[in-house]
Amino acid sequence: MKRERQIYNALMRAVKEGCVPFGYYGPETCRWATPDEMRRFGLEDCPMVHLDKSGEIDCYFTETGATVVPGTSHH
Protein backbone atom coordinates (compact mmCIF):
# COMPACT_ATOMS: atom_id res chain seq x y z
CA MET A 1 0.00 0.00 0.00
CA LYS A 2 2.83 2.42 0.84
CA ARG A 3 4.50 1.77 -2.54
CA GLU A 4 1.26 2.47 -4.43
CA ARG A 5 0.88 5.77 -2.56
CA GLN A 6 4.45 6.76 -3.46
CA ILE A 7 3.81 5.99 -7.14
CA TYR A 8 0.53 7.91 -7.07
CA ASN A 9 2.31 10.88 -5.46
CA ALA A 10 4.99 10.75 -8.20
CA LEU A 11 2.24 10.81 -10.84
CA MET A 12 0.49 13.78 -9.24
CA ARG A 13 3.77 15.69 -8.81
CA ALA A 14 4.74 15.11 -12.47
CA VAL A 15 1.34 16.23 -13.76
CA LYS A 16 1.44 19.35 -11.57
CA GLU A 17 4.96 20.21 -12.74
CA GLY A 18 4.03 19.55 -16.38
CA CYS A 19 6.98 17.24 -17.01
CA VAL A 20 4.87 14.50 -18.61
CA PRO A 21 3.01 14.45 -21.96
CA PHE A 22 -0.17 16.50 -22.04
CA GLY A 23 -3.35 14.50 -21.55
CA TYR A 24 -5.82 13.12 -19.08
CA TYR A 25 -4.34 11.21 -16.14
CA GLY A 26 -7.10 9.13 -14.58
CA PRO A 27 -8.52 5.61 -14.34
CA GLU A 28 -9.23 5.47 -18.09
CA THR A 29 -5.65 6.23 -19.10
CA CYS A 30 -3.48 4.99 -16.22
CA ARG A 31 -2.94 1.38 -15.19
CA TRP A 32 -0.30 -0.97 -13.77
CA ALA A 33 2.22 -2.30 -16.28
CA THR A 34 2.06 -5.88 -17.53
CA PRO A 35 5.07 -8.22 -17.14
CA ASP A 36 5.93 -7.71 -20.86
CA GLU A 37 5.86 -3.95 -20.41
CA MET A 38 8.07 -4.18 -17.34
CA ARG A 39 10.64 -6.15 -19.37
CA ARG A 40 10.37 -3.58 -22.20
CA PHE A 41 11.40 -0.81 -19.80
CA GLY A 42 13.91 -2.98 -17.92
CA LEU A 43 12.06 -2.72 -14.62
CA GLU A 44 11.82 -5.25 -11.83
CA ASP A 45 8.80 -3.76 -10.13
CA CYS A 46 5.47 -2.94 -11.66
CA PRO A 47 5.18 0.77 -12.48
CA MET A 48 2.04 2.68 -13.31
CA VAL A 49 1.83 3.54 -17.01
CA HIS A 50 -0.05 6.27 -18.88
CA LEU A 51 -1.57 5.58 -22.29
CA ASP A 52 -1.81 8.25 -24.97
CA LYS A 53 -4.80 8.66 -27.31
CA SER A 54 -3.58 5.82 -29.55
CA GLY A 55 -3.23 3.44 -26.60
CA GLU A 56 0.56 3.52 -26.53
CA ILE A 57 2.54 4.05 -23.32
CA ASP A 58 3.98 7.57 -23.33
CA CYS A 59 5.28 7.66 -19.75
CA TYR A 60 5.47 5.58 -16.61
CA PHE A 61 5.74 6.25 -12.91
CA THR A 62 7.75 4.61 -10.14
CA GLU A 63 8.35 5.66 -6.54
CA THR A 64 11.21 7.89 -7.68
CA GLY A 65 9.25 9.84 -10.31
CA ALA A 66 8.05 9.97 -13.89
CA THR A 67 9.86 8.76 -16.99
CA VAL A 68 8.78 9.86 -20.45
CA VAL A 69 9.15 7.10 -23.05
CA PRO A 70 11.49 8.24 -25.87
CA GLY A 71 9.79 8.72 -29.22
CA THR A 72 6.37 9.66 -27.89
CA SER A 73 4.71 13.01 -28.37
CA HIS A 74 5.37 15.40 -25.50
CA HIS A 75 3.35 18.59 -25.78
C-alpha positions as CSV (number, residue, x, y, z in Angstrom):
1,M,0.0,0.0,0.0
2,K,2.8,2.4,0.8
3,R,4.5,1.8,-2.5
4,E,1.3,2.5,-4.4
5,R,0.9,5.8,-2.6
6,Q,4.5,6.8,-3.5
7,I,3.8,6.0,-7.1
8,Y,0.5,7.9,-7.1
9,N,2.3,10.9,-5.5
10,A,5.0,10.8,-8.2
11,L,2.2,10.8,-10.8
12,M,0.5,13.8,-9.2
13,R,3.8,15.7,-8.8
14,A,4.7,15.1,-12.5
15,V,1.3,16.2,-13.8
16,K,1.4,19.3,-11.6
17,E,5.0,20.2,-12.7
18,G,4.0,19.5,-16.4
19,C,7.0,17.2,-17.0
20,V,4.9,14.5,-18.6
21,P,3.0,14.4,-22.0
22,F,-0.2,16.5,-22.0
23,G,-3.3,14.5,-21.5
24,Y,-5.8,13.1,-19.1
25,Y,-4.3,11.2,-16.1
26,G,-7.1,9.1,-14.6
27,P,-8.5,5.6,-14.3
28,E,-9.2,5.5,-18.1
29,T,-5.6,6.2,-19.1
30,C,-3.5,5.0,-16.2
31,R,-2.9,1.4,-15.2
32,W,-0.3,-1.0,-13.8
33,A,2.2,-2.3,-16.3
34,T,2.1,-5.9,-17.5
35,P,5.1,-8.2,-17.1
36,D,5.9,-7.7,-20.9
37,E,5.9,-3.9,-20.4
38,M,8.1,-4.2,-17.3
39,R,10.6,-6.1,-19.4
40,R,10.4,-3.6,-22.2
41,F,11.4,-0.8,-19.8
42,G,13.9,-3.0,-17.9
43,L,12.1,-2.7,-14.6
44,E,11.8,-5.3,-11.8
45,D,8.8,-3.8,-10.1
46,C,5.5,-2.9,-11.7
47,P,5.2,0.8,-12.5
48,M,2.0,2.7,-13.3
49,V,1.8,3.5,-17.0
50,H,0.0,6.3,-18.9
51,L,-1.6,5.6,-22.3
52,D,-1.8,8.2,-25.0
53,K,-4.8,8.7,-27.3
54,S,-3.6,5.8,-29.6
55,G,-3.2,3.4,-26.6
56,E,0.6,3.5,-26.5
57,I,2.5,4.1,-23.3
58,D,4.0,7.6,-23.3
59,C,5.3,7.7,-19.8
60,Y,5.5,5.6,-16.6
61,F,5.7,6.3,-12.9
62,T,7.8,4.6,-10.1
63,E,8.4,5.7,-6.5
64,T,11.2,7.9,-7.7
65,G,9.3,9.8,-10.3
66,A,8.1,10.0,-13.9
67,T,9.9,8.8,-17.0
68,V,8.8,9.9,-20.5
69,V,9.2,7.1,-23.0
70,P,11.5,8.2,-25.9
71,G,9.8,8.7,-29.2
72,T,6.4,9.7,-27.9
73,S,4.7,13.0,-28.4
74,H,5.4,15.4,-25.5
75,H,3.3,18.6,-25.8
